[in-house]
Amino acid sequence: MNSPQSPDVAGQDPPTVTLFVCGDVMMGRGIDHILPHASDPQLFEPLVSSAREYVKLAESLNGPIGAPVSLDYIWGDALGELKRLRPVARIVNLETAVTASRDAWPDKDIHYRMHPANVPCLTAARIDCCVLANNHVLDWGRVGLEETLVALHEAAIRTAGAGRDEKEALSPAVLTVSPTTRILVYGFAVQSSGVPREWRATAARPGVAWIERLSPEVVEEMGRRISRDRRPGDIVIASLHWSGNWGYPVARGAREFAHRLIDTAGVDLVHGHSSHHPRGIEVYQRKAILYGCGDLLNDYEGIAGHDAFRGELALMYFPTLSADTGDVLELTMVPTHTRRFRINRASTEDAQWLQRRMDRECAKLGAHVTQVPDGTLELQWE
């Protein structure tokens, strides 16, 4: 897979392209344990030895879940939003290995995995592309990564940012929207997000597309690769797993790197993730930069700490781009609230909290976030 063949081809050429993108989707541990085909619950964490403990924590906070749940359960209200906003491509950062491997990566405290038989929970939401360049895709070893690739490709889900060798890891996922419009998704894992050098794909071993430093030289190399792959009419997405889990400030180096991706490499949308909560958004040269999309789904329910960031609240991002230029024309965000390992529309009060927080952070980057009558958020910029 990971070839220019795409999962769906539309008819006429559209003037605009609306996408769905989000941050981390973590389907391992407690979430995997409520799905129909749960993995072995044994964990190798310093304080928790069974995935069942995460289910108990969530239930202690928000009530019984009633496992096993249906394969579409975890998406909850997100399914209705996807149907309503009709994105032509659905792209997530899958922060979970899809494997039955028992080969936990040594000297690592946290290991996420979902049983391969639970892959239909991704197809239930019609996910087109899983970005795998992150700090959990090799939690269960290189065998686990290879099994992840097989499971996703057999389900006709494209992957980006990881592969059986360096060539595959650096190749884009290619999604065809129309006869003249394709979406190229490149995934990269940056060392600052906790991805070890040992996970880097080489000519002889599986791994991720790994970046040590956000340097101009890296951008130039990415630009050369994009130029080789790109055809007229293509929209290019750079999906980056970078920086830490908590905190709003955007480092100067990250901002400069994102600008160079647009100026030098020809990227149309920078899709950042790793932060457990949404971070600021910038529109630069008419291109959108999502510095941190936050976790859309995880099993952290009931875990104390970092409460000020409201990690249970998240955003579904729906950027609308010009099919001709890749410029961002609109950016709609749907506020969500995770309860009982399920994505729910956020309450009016919670949506307002997200609007105020996002407006504060986006203002630092030259944009503003407003709330519209249907409860969704919209990005405004000069």
ABEGO torsion letter per residue (X at the ends): XGBABBABBBBBBBABBBBBBBBBBBABEAAAAABABBBBABBABAABABAAAAAAAAAAAAEBAGOBBBAAAAAEAAAAAAAAAGBABBBBBBBBBBBABABBBBGBABBBBBBAAAAAAAAAAGBABBBABBAAAAAAEAAAAAAAAAAAAAAGBBBBGBBABAAAAABBBBBBABAABBBBBBBBBBAAAGBBAAABBBAABBEBBBBABBBAAAAAAAAAAAAAABBBGBBBBBBBBBEBABEABBBAAAAAAAAAAAAAAGBABBBBBGBABBBBBBBBGGBBBBABAEBABBAABGBBEGAAAGAABBBBBBBBBBAAAGBBABBBBBBBBBBGGBBBBBBAAAAAAAAAAAAAAAAAAGBBBBBBAAGBBBBBBX
